[in-house]
Amino acid sequence: MLPNTGKLAGCTIFITGASRGIGKAIALKAAKDGANIVIAAKTTQTHPKLPGTIYTAAEEIEAAGGKALPCVVDVRDEQQINSAVEKAVEKFGGIDILVNNASAISLTNTLDTPTKRVDLMMNVNTRGTYLTSKACIPFLRKSKVAHILNLSPPLNLNPLWFKQHCAYTIAKYGMSMCVLGMAEEFRGEIAVNALWPKTAIHTAAMDMLGGSGVESQCRKVDIIADAAYSIFKRPKSFTGNFILDENILKEEGINDFDVYAIKPGHPLLPDFFLDEHPDEIMKKTESSDPVPEVKKEKLQSQPQPPPQPQPQQPPKPHFGAVEETFRIVKDSLSDEVVKATQAVYQFELSGEDGGTWFLDLKSKGGKVGHGEPSDRADVVMSMTTDDFVKMFSGKLKPTMAFMSGKLKIKGNMALAIKLEKLMTQMNARL
């Protein structure tokens, strides 16, 4: 991991969403140098599923060697942003670095995204980033360090990244467009960059979204903290960049990324908005014929003996691939699985053996079958029968299927992701 150098000693860093997760990790990394951290976040009381408040984060920052100023800030409220900036300048004498980390997410398509959720994402991600930057810029201009870092992706206009969650992509890209515009507007005065992870990062929010077990497919928040630290050390001339965490750390001479993995050696979930992942991983995760094409041709070119008459065999019972998959799924169910999942899934399958199928993981013991479930489905998944069988047998990751458009999801995305863990448990039997 990237060692601390002490270069951020005395620097004042204003971080939105710093009470937990990535924001707090960046704060703690800087605190080890003796930095002053302004924790601009909403949480003042512990959430049952999202531990950490601005006050517990402040305690950790000071224990790590930094100074902390916890400020109650909802980035949708301009007055709260301005008040926190004033307090920061009053206490620490200025602002050297701004990290726009606060973000809202809903991976839902256009018809399934309520207006309230659209407004939340636009106002937190795009507007919140813009207003916080605007409030800090007069003070950043006076700093010798002068960095703005947005936790947002490269601006990738591949329609793949819009079709499944258009509102989220627009809101997140708004943060990236702030980088594009402000880097030019303040060139020579303030460095403005974006940082994005190459893989999924394990946070409490990810646990809530993906369910227990998702962490094995993630990296630790430390990789983002180290990457951010590397950016902060760069001169003001390093600006207008869309940086991937792994790439900048390679420039720092780091090549062993297993140190950042929750479970070293385990396959990692790629993050959104990066074209290099879906096609490559789809190819890797879909099974291929174990016999290479060259060998097939050689086998076919060899003279074959005439076919010999075979004794008549009694017909074997036929199971369609989908029906057989559901039979195995049914055999894998238990009260424990039902209790851990608590969801009803409906599958709309096209192709042979297609139609409507369901997996009820709310009823005692669990139920599967053809047709619609007796209770309303929490999640409706649409795909081809081939992709369904590949998905349940572990040859196609649900995340990859969704990101590449092979899988369409309506309903509760958190419960949809929860199903991935269940599939992993069943793969050995399918």
Secondary structure as the mmCIF struct_conf table of DSSP 4:
data_model
#
loop_
_struct_conf.conf_type_id
_struct_conf.id
_struct_conf.beg_label_comp_id
_struct_conf.beg_label_asym_id
_struct_conf.beg_label_seq_id
_struct_conf.end_label_comp_id
_struct_conf.end_label_asym_id
_struct_conf.end_label_seq_id
HELX_LH_PP_P HELX_LH_PP_P1 LEU A 2 ASN A 4
BEND BEND1 GLY A 6 GLY A 6
TURN_TY1_P TURN_TY1_P1 LYS A 7 GLY A 10
STRN STRN1 THR A 12 THR A 16
TURN_TY1_P TURN_TY1_P2 GLY A 17 SER A 19
BEND BEND2 ARG A 20 ARG A 20
HELX_RH_AL_P HELX_RH_AL_P1 GLY A 21 ALA A 31
TURN_TY1_P TURN_TY1_P3 LYS A 32 GLY A 34
STRN STRN2 ASN A 36 ALA A 41
BEND BEND3 LYS A 42 LYS A 42
BEND BEND4 GLN A 45 GLN A 45
BEND BEND5 PRO A 48 LEU A 50
HELX_RH_AL_P HELX_RH_AL_P2 ILE A 54 ALA A 64
TURN_TY1_P TURN_TY1_P4 GLY A 65 GLY A 65
STRN STRN3 LYS A 67 VAL A 72
TURN_TY1_P TURN_TY1_P5 VAL A 75 ARG A 76
HELX_RH_AL_P HELX_RH_AL_P3 GLU A 78 PHE A 92
BEND BEND6 GLY A 93 GLY A 94
STRN STRN4 ILE A 97 ASN A 100
HELX_RH_3T_P HELX_RH_3T_P1 THR A 110 ASP A 112
BEND BEND7 THR A 113 THR A 113
HELX_RH_AL_P HELX_RH_AL_P4 THR A 115 MET A 121
HELX_RH_PI_P HELX_RH_PI_P1 MET A 122 ARG A 127
HELX_RH_AL_P HELX_RH_AL_P5 GLY A 128 LEU A 140
TURN_TY1_P TURN_TY1_P6 ARG A 141 LYS A 142
BEND BEND8 LYS A 144 VAL A 145
STRN STRN5 HIS A 147 ASN A 150
TURN_TY1_P TURN_TY1_P7 PRO A 159 PRO A 159
HELX_RH_AL_P HELX_RH_AL_P6 LEU A 160 LYS A 163
BEND BEND9 GLN A 164 GLN A 164
HELX_RH_AL_P HELX_RH_AL_P7 CYS A 166 GLU A 185
TURN_TY1_P TURN_TY1_P8 PHE A 186 GLU A 189
STRN STRN6 ALA A 191 TRP A 196
BEND BEND10 LYS A 198 LYS A 198
STRN STRN7 THR A 199 THR A 199
STRN STRN8 ILE A 201 ILE A 201
HELX_RH_AL_P HELX_RH_AL_P8 ALA A 204 GLY A 210
TURN_TY1_P TURN_TY1_P9 SER A 212 GLY A 213
HELX_RH_3T_P HELX_RH_3T_P2 VAL A 214 GLN A 217
BEND BEND11 CYS A 218 CYS A 218
STRN STRN9 ARG A 219 ARG A 219
TURN_TY1_P TURN_TY1_P10 VAL A 221 VAL A 221
HELX_RH_AL_P HELX_RH_AL_P9 ASP A 222 PHE A 232
TURN_TY1_P TURN_TY1_P11 LYS A 233 LYS A 233
BEND BEND12 ARG A 234 ARG A 234
TURN_TY1_P TURN_TY1_P12 LYS A 236 SER A 237
BEND BEND13 PHE A 238 PHE A 238
BEND BEND14 GLY A 240 GLY A 240
STRN STRN10 PHE A 242 LEU A 244
HELX_RH_AL_P HELX_RH_AL_P10 ASP A 245 GLU A 251
TURN_TY1_P TURN_TY1_P13 GLU A 252 GLY A 253
HELX_RH_3T_P HELX_RH_3T_P3 PHE A 257 TYR A 260
STRN STRN11 ALA A 261 ALA A 261
BEND BEND15 ILE A 262 LYS A 263
TURN_TY1_P TURN_TY1_P14 PRO A 264 GLY A 265
BEND BEND16 HIS A 266 HIS A 266
HELX_LH_PP_P HELX_LH_PP_P2 LEU A 269 LEU A 269
STRN STRN12 PRO A 270 PRO A 270
HELX_LH_PP_P HELX_LH_PP_P3 ASP A 271 ASP A 271
TURN_TY1_P TURN_TY1_P15 PHE A 272 PHE A 273
TURN_TY1_P TURN_TY1_P16 ASP A 275 HIS A 277
HELX_RH_AL_P HELX_RH_AL_P11 PRO A 278 THR A 285
BEND BEND17 GLU A 286 GLU A 286
BEND BEND18 PRO A 290 VAL A 291
HELX_RH_AL_P HELX_RH_AL_P12 GLU A 293 SER A 301
BEND BEND19 GLN A 302 GLN A 302
HELX_LH_PP_P HELX_LH_PP_P4 PRO A 305 PRO A 309
HELX_LH_PP_P HELX_LH_PP_P5 PRO A 311 HIS A 318
HELX_RH_AL_P HELX_RH_AL_P13 ALA A 321 SER A 332
HELX_RH_AL_P HELX_RH_AL_P14 ASP A 335 THR A 341
STRN STRN13 ALA A 343 SER A 350
BEND BEND20 GLY A 351 GLY A 351
TURN_TY1_P TURN_TY1_P17 GLU A 352 ASP A 353
STRN STRN14 GLY A 355 LEU A 361
BEND BEND21 LYS A 362 SER A 363
TURN_TY1_P TURN_TY1_P18 LYS A 364 GLY A 365
STRN STRN15 LYS A 367 HIS A 370
BEND BEND22 GLY A 371 GLY A 371
BEND BEND23 SER A 374 ASP A 375
HELX_LH_PP_P HELX_LH_PP_P6 ARG A 376 ALA A 377
BEND BEND24 ASP A 378 ASP A 378
STRN STRN16 VAL A 379 THR A 384
HELX_RH_AL_P HELX_RH_AL_P15 THR A 385 PHE A 392
TURN_TY1_P TURN_TY1_P19 SER A 393 GLY A 394
BEND BEND25 LYS A 395 LEU A 396
HELX_RH_AL_P HELX_RH_AL_P16 PRO A 398 MET A 403
TURN_TY1_P TURN_TY1_P20 SER A 404 GLY A 405
BEND BEND26 LYS A 406 LYS A 406
STRN STRN17 LYS A 408 GLY A 411
HELX_RH_AL_P HELX_RH_AL_P17 MET A 413 MET A 426
HELX_RH_3T_P HELX_RH_3T_P4 ASN A 427 ARG A 429
#
